[in-house]
Amino acid sequence: MGLLTNPSISQKAKYCRKLVRYNTAICLTLYVLGVGFFCALPDANFNSGTYFSENALLPGLVNSELEMETVSLVKSLSAELQRERENYPKGVPYPWLLAKMRRFGLETHTQNFTLNYPYGGGKRFKGENVFGILRAPRIASTESIVISVPYRPPETVHTDVSAGVPLMLAFADFARKKKYWAKDIIFLVTEQEQLGMQAWLEAYHGGEEGRILDAGMLRARAGSIQAAINLEVQSLDISHINLKIEGLNGQLPNLDLHNLVQKLSSKNGIIAGYKQTSSSPKRSYRYQDKLFNMLSMVFSQASGVPTGNHGLFHKYGIEALTLEAVKRSNVQQQFQEVGSMLRIVEGISRSLNNLLERFHQSFFFYVLVSNDRFVSIGDYMPSLALMAGSLLIKAFIHYLSMYYSADETDDEDNEQKQKNSNEIGYFSVGIVLLVAHSIGALAIFLPHSEHVSQYLYEANLSTQFGLTSLFVAVTALAITLPAFCALSGINSEALHVAVLLELGTALLAVGMLNFSLGFSLSVVLVPFIIFIRPAATKAAKLLSRFCCLLINPLVVVYLVLVALTFHLFPELVFKPLLNKALTATMDALTYSVVDSMIYGNWLFDLVALIFVPCWILLWVLLFPKTEPK
């Protein structure tokens, strides 16, 4: 009956050997299941219809009190603004804005801000914001909502959205005559795109002094901001509304706010939706359209760059989104939708005015399948958990391989492995981990160094070329690291376990904060990491080293931009395509560093502190130290 059994042939050892033998197949299966689970989410059985969780938002859906007098005021203000814009081709017509806000009874102020650009030898860029506060007649200034418009001068390279200014001013005149406001309303006109909004928010909430962005001081404040609406109105002749929801670092507004705008737009006869591109309703029941809509949101959210000024409110706990009113494509202007747009703004303001507490009931983490269906965090996280979890499973199985051989009959090898497992050089492994993460910290420190910035300026190097050269130099340093920090035997296997644990944990943690970024990184990195085998034949090692080079952060960024450039410019031949992608890569690296400094986008810091060191450790693993026989 075998009461006394040899541990080497026990049931536990048998299962461990099977796990070690089918290691790659198990991990690859989990990865494929994760991708397949995400592809199943567009099906109606895996997503839900949108609904209101906060009933306090419903009063804005009642009958509007807006009259044609306000619509006529919008048109007259628009004509006045166009005449003023001719006198300010490169700037903002501050006197006209201040005069109109005071005329409509607003408490009007300006705010000056300065950007001390970290590169370029001390360059400074100045701007000025204008804002007016309508004090709530029913209560003290304890809470407020913001209605903002970005101002772009006539000579800007961006799309003209000046039509939002007269629309906002006309609504301010309408709101001043009403007595039901329980929250202050701040009407804000910002300059320099997101830079002006960041400066105003820092000044409003008391930002740090002495930073790159000098936000200045605000002469007046309203109450705690509960929500914000950003208007980008291209023309008073509106075709449809594109809702922009992605914020800084992938944050999203509460789903109730999105549903409110969607409902109000539908009620007032304007088609609105996420990434709405035409005036026809975006109601496709085809699976591929739903999947494409989800993927487009994932790619937009993954970069962590806001799609509008609203995105900067999210890091202060303020729910916000942008209404991009797209003009009609036909030549003849009808101006039929001005009243509808005003009623949408009125409805949003009245709903937000009725809130007794901050948004908290609906979802903050979601992916939109269509305008009226979404996937919540509880439904999409299993796909990421399967992919990132495959690395954790691989780490566990690799740990078992330190004790058990895949060959069930090789008992001597098992005994030798168990003996060697007690000889792990934790100090040596820790030194390699420390060196790799120090190189990642160096990649963050160098762009922030004033001496490096000054050297680039004195050497007459462009910011893009200088920063890219720094990152290439850091990568070259990392590539030479195996010559100094190579490990052998059991130490190399222990380091492999540590790298897999760090990567799997990092992907799960990133996915909890920004699912799109965690999902994108998992799709790209996990299959290569699964197939990397440090202890293998010579051909397998060469293949592993090639795979490792492909997942180098610089190479990944370049390959992604090559694909994107090919998609946007299919007419380019091979060499111009690669050159254009290289220029785009240099620009992307520069923007990621500058965004990290000014806005607090943590994509660059995350990659430098976590994924660059992990890549370095994988590269070191592929060059093990040969042991003397």
N, C-alpha and C positions, 0 to 999 in steps of 0.2 A: 504493500500500500504506500510505501515511500513516505513514512512519517518524518524521517530525517532526510532532508534534501540538501543538495549542494546549492548555495546561493547563486552560483554562476549560471545554473540552469533553472532558477526559480521563475515563477510566473511573472514577477515584476521585471526581472532582467529580460525576459522574452519580449514583453511589451516595449520596453525601452529600446531594445535593438530594432524592433519594427519601426518605431518612430524615427530613429536615426537613419534607417535605411530609406524610408520614404519621406525624408525631410522636405526636399524640394517639391515633391508632388503635393504634399499637404499644404504647404504655404502658398503655392501657386493656385491651388483649388480655392483657398480662402480669398485670394486676390480676385479671382474670376467671379466668385460669388458676390463680392463687394461691388464690383463693376456692374454685374447683372442686376443686383438689388437696386442700384441707382437707376438703371435703365427701365426698371419696372415701375418707378415712382410716377411717371406720367399717366399710368392707368388709373381710372377713377376709383378702383378698389383700394389704392394706396395713398390717395390724397383726399382732401376735404374741401367743401364749399366755404367761401368766405361768409362771415356773419358778424353782427355787432355784439361785442361782449359788454360794452359800456353803454347802458341805456341813456345816460346823461347826455350823449352826443346827438340824440334824436331830435331835439327842438330845432336844430338848424335845417331840418328837412320840411318844416311847415311852410306855409305860404310866405312869400317874400314881401317886404314892405318897400322895396326899391321902386322908384318911379322913373318916368322918362326924362325928368329934369336932370337926374344924375347922368344918364346916358348922353344927353346933349352937352353936359359939362365936360365929359371925357373927350368928346370930339373937339370942343373949343380949346381945351388945354393941350390936346395933341397938336393942333395947328400952331399954338403959341410956342410950344416946345420946339417944333421943327424950325421955326424962325430963329429961336435962341441958339439952336445947335449950329447954325451957320456962323455965328459969332464965336463959337468955342469948338473949333475942329479937332483939338487935341485934349480938351479938358471938359470939366463939368460946369454947367451954368449955375454956379452957386447962388448968385444974387436972385435969380429967378426962382430957384427951388426954395430958398429961405423966405422970399416974399410970399409965395403961394402957401407955404405951410403956416406962416403967421396969419395970413388972410383967412385960413380955414380954422383958426382957433387952436392950433397946436402949440405946445411948449417946445420951441425949436432950438436946436443946438448943432454945433459942428464938432468934429473930432479930427485932429491931425495925427498922422502916424508916419513913421520912418522905418524903412527896411535897410539895415546895415548889411549889405550883401556880403556873405563870408568870403567870396572869391572876387577877383577883379581889382585888387588894390584899394579897398576901402570905398567902393562905389556905394552911393546912397540913392534910394528911391523914395520919394515922398508922395503922400496921398491925403485925401480929406473925405470924410464921410459926413453926411447930413442926416439927422434924424429928428423926428417930432413925436412928442408924447401926448396922447389923448388920455387925460386922467379919468379914472372911473368915477362917475358921479354918485354911485351907491355905496362905496366902501373905500377905505384907505388903500394906499398903493402897496398892497401886499403881494399881488400876483399880476402877471402881464402876459400878453401874447405879442409876437413880432410878425409884421408883414414887411418883407424886404424886397428890394428890386436892385439888381446890379446895373450900374450905368456904364455904357460903353460909348465913347466919343465917335463921331462920324468916321474918323480915320483908322478905327480899329480893324484888326484882321478877323475878329470874331463876328458872329451873326448879330445884327442890330436887334436889341431888345428894349429900345427906349420907349416903346408903346406901353410898357408896364408902369412908367412913371405917372402919366396922366390918369391911368386907371386907378392907381393906388391913391392919388391925391383926391380924385372924385369920390372914392369910397370913404376917405377921411372926412370929407365934407358931409357925406351922408351919415356917417357914424356919430359925428359931433352933435347932431340934432336928436339923437336917441338917448333915452334915460335908463335903459335896462342894462347898461354895461356894468359888470361886477369885476372886471379886470382892466387894467391899463392896456392900451394898444399902442405899440411902438411902430411908427412908420419910418423905415430905414432905407436910405439910398447909399449904396456902397461904391467905392471906386477901386480900381485895380483887382477886379474879380475876387477870388477867394482870399487874397491878401488883405483887402479892406475888411472883409467879414471877420477874419481871424483877429485883426487888430481891434475891431469893435468888441468882439466877445472877450478878448483878454482884458481890455479896459473895463468892460462892464462887470466882470467877475474878479477884478483885481489880480491881473497876471504878474509874473515875475518881472522885476526891473533889471535892466542891463542885458537883456537878451538880444538876439539878432534883430527881432522885430520890436521896435519901440512903439508901444501902443498909445502912449500919451495918457491924458486924463479926460474923463467924462465930467461935464459940468452938472449933469443931472442923470438920475436913474429912475426906473420904474420898479415895480415889484419883481418877485422871483418869476423868471420866464417859464411858462408851462409848455408852450408849443410855439412853432414858427412855421410860416408859409413863405416860400421864396417864389416870386413871379418872374418868369422870363417870357414876356409877351412880344412876339416878333412883329405883330401887326394887329390893328383893331379888326381886321377881317380874318377871323379865326376859322381854321379848318378842323383841327382836333387838338387835344391836349395830351402831351407825353408826360407821364409821371416819372420823375427821377427820385429814387429812394436810396440808392447806395451812399453811405456816408464814410467818414474817415475810419480806416482800419476795418472796413467791411461791416460797420454797424448799420442797422436798419431802423426805420421808425416803427412805432407800435402798429400792428396790423390794423387796428381800429381806425387810425388816422388815414391809412391808405383806403380802407373801405368807405370811409366818410366822403372823401374826395370823389371816389368812383361813383358812389350813389348820387351825390349832388350833381355831378356832371351829367349822368344819365337822365336825371330828372329835368335838367335845364336844356336838354337837347344837344349837348356837345359830346362827341365820342372821346372818351378818355381811357387811358390804360398804360400799363408798364411797357415801355418801348413801342408805343403806338406810332405807326408810320403813315397812316392814311385815315381818311374820314369815314371809312367803312368799319363796322363793328368787328373787333378782333375775337371772333368766336369760332375757332376751328376745333373740330372734334377729331382731327387726324392725330394719330400717335406721334408722328414725326414732327409735327408743328409744336406739340406740347414739349417734346424732348428738346427741340431747338430753343424754345423759350427758356427752359430751365438752364440749358448750357450757356445761353447768352448772359443770363443773370450770374451764373457761376464765374464766367470769365470777367465780367465787369466788376464783380465784388472782390475777386481774388487779389487784385492789385492794392486794395486798401485806399485808392485815390477817390475822393468824393466826386460824384457826377454833377454837383452843383453847390452853391453856397450853403444849402441846407445841411450838407454833410458835416460841417464844422460844429453844428449845434449838438450833435449826438454825444460828443465826449464830455459835455457838461450836463448830461442827463436830460436834454431837451428834445422832445420829439419834433421832427421837422421833415419836410419834403419840398420838392420843387415842382411847380406847374409850368411846363414849357408849352405855351400856346403857339402852335405852328400856324403860319399864315397860309391862306389859300394859294394854290398854284396858278389859278386863272388871273388874267390881267385886270378885269373889271372888279372894283372893290364894292362890296355890298354893305359892310358894317352891320350885319344882322346879328352877330354873336356878341356884341359888346355888352348888351343887357344881360345875356346869359352868363358871361364871364363875371360880371359884377355880382350877379345873384349867387354864383358859386362862392366867391370870396365872402359875401355876406353870410351865407349858410355856414361856411367853415368857421367864421368868426363867432357867430351866435352859438354854434355847438361847443366850441372851445370855451366860450364865456360861461357856459352852463356847467362846466366840469367843477366838481367839488374837491377833487384830488388829482394827483398826477396819473397819467396813463399807467395802468398796471395789470389790467385784467386779460387783455389779449396777448398775442405772441410778439416777442421781440426777435426771435430766431425762426426764420422760415425761408422757403424758396417758392416763388410764384410759378405755378404751372400755366395759368392763363389769368385773365383779368378777374375771374370769379372763383378760382380754385388755387389752393396752396398746399405745400407740404411742410408740416411742423418739424421741430427739432427731434421729437421722439420718433418720427417716421424716417428721417433721412440719416440720422446718426449711425444706424446699423451698417449702412454701406461703408462709411468711413471706419467703423470699428472692425469690420471684417478685413479691410485692407491694411490698416495700421496694426491690427491685432496679429496679422500674419507675421509681422516682424517680431512681436513679443513671443509668439509660438516658436518661431525659428530660434530665438535666443534661448528658450527653454530646452528645445531639442539639442541645440548646440552645447548647452551645458551638460545634457545627458551624454553627449558624445565624448565628453571629457572622461567619462567613467565606463561607458559601454561601447564596444565595437559593433559595427553593423553586421559583422560576420558572427553568426550564432555558435560556430564551432571553435572560434579562436579564443579559448579561455586564457591562454598566456597573455595575449594582447590586452584582455580586459583587466587582468591582475596588474599588468604594468601601468595601464591608464589610471587605475585606482591608486596606485602607489605615487604616480607623478602628480595626481590632482592635489596631493598634500604639499606639493613643492611650488605652488604658484607664487611668483615674485610680485606681491601686491605693490611694493614700492616702485618697481620698474614700470608696471602697468600704469600706476598713478602718475609717474613722471611724464609718460607719453601723453596721457590724457591732459595733463596740465600744459604741456608744450603746445598741443593742438589747439586748445581753447585760448591760449595766449596769442597765437597767430590770429585767431578770430577777433580777439579784442584789439589787436594791432590794426586789423582792417577797419575797425570803427574809429580808432584813435587818430590815424593818419589824416583822414579827410577833415576831422574837427580841429586839427592842429593849426594854430595861427602861423607858425613857422613854415609849414608845408604850403599853406595858402600864399604866403608872401613869396616863397621861392618860385611857385608856379607863375606868379605875376611878374617877378623880376626876370624870369627866364623867357618871358613872352610866350608862354604856352597857353593854349585855350583851356578853359576849365574842363571841358569834356575829355580832351586828350590827356591832360594832366592826371585827372582822377582815374581814368581807365588805365593809364600806365602804372599808377600806384597799385591797383587791384591785380594787374598782370604780374607785377613784381612780387606781391604777396603770394600769388598762386605759384610762381616759380620757386619761391622759398619753400612752399609746402611740398612741391614735387621733389625737392632735394632732401626732404626730411628723412626718408627711409635710410639714407646713408649714415645717419647719426642716431636714429631712434628705433632701429629695427629690433623686433622681438623674435624669440624662437620658441618652438614647442608649446608647452602648456600656457606660457605667458601670452603668446599670440592668440590662443583660443580664448583665454579669459578676456582679452581686450575685445575680441570679436563679440562676445556676449554683451559686454558693456556698451559697445556701439549700437548694437541692435536694440537694447533696452532704451537707450537714450533717444534713438530715432523714433521708435514706436510710441514712446511716451510723448515726445514733442509733437508728433503728428496728431495724436488724440487731443492734446492740450490746445494746439492751434485750431483744430476743428471745432472745439467747443466755443471759441471766441469768433472765429471766422471760418465757417464750414467750407466756403468756396476755396479759400486758400489751402486749408488742410486737405480737401479732396483733390485739388489740382496737383499738389505736391505728392500725394500718395499715388495717384495714377501714373505720374512720371517716374518716381523714384523706386517704388516698391518692387516692381518686376526685375529691375537691374540688380537691386540689392539681394533679392532672392537667389539670383543666378551667380552672384559673386562667390567664388570658392577659392580661398587662399591656399588651402592644402589640396592641390590637384595636380594633374599632369601638366606638362609644359604648355601644350596647346590650350588647355583649359585656363591656365594662368594668363596667357596672352589675351585670351578672350575676356577674362575677368578684368584685366587692366584696361582694355579698350572700353568695356562697359563702364568702368569707373571714371574714365576720362569723359565719357558722354554725359555723366550726371554731375560733372563739375558745375557749380553755379554759374560761372561765366559762360560756359559752353551751352548750358540749358537756356539762358537768356538769349544768347545769339541764335540758337536754332529756332526758338519760338518766334523771334522777330524775323528770321528768314521766311518761315511759313506765313507769318502775317503779311510781310512785304509781298510775297508771291500772290497772296489772296487779294491784296489791295491794288497791286500793280502787275497784272499778268502779262502786260506787254513788254516788261523788262527781260533782257536776255540774261544769261547766267552771271557774268562778271559784274555788270552794273547792279544786278539784284543783290549779290553778296556785299558789294560796297555800300549800297543803301542800307542794308540790314546792319552792317558794321557801324555806320553813322547813327542809326537808330539805337543800337546797343549802347554806344557811348552816351547818347542823350538820356537814355533810360537810367543808366547808372548815376548820372549827374542829378537827374530829377529826384531819384530815390534818396540820395544823400541830402539834397536841399529840402525836400519834403520832411525828412526826418528832423532836420534842424529847426524848421519854421513851424510846421504844423503838428509834429509829433507822430508822423506815420512810422510805425514800427516794423515795416517790412524789411528795410535794409538792416536794421539792428538784429532782427530775428534771424535772417539768413547768415549774417556775419558771426553771431554768437553761438548759433546752434548748428546750422547745416554746413557751414564751411568747416568747422572743427570735425564734424562727423565724416565729411568727405575726406579730410586729411587722415583721419584714423583708418578709414577703409583703404586709402592708398598705402598707408604704412603696412597694413595687414598683407597686402599683395606682394610685399618684398620681405619675406621672413628671413631671419638670420639663419644661415646654415650651421647646423651643429656638427662638431667633429665626430667622426665615426670611431 
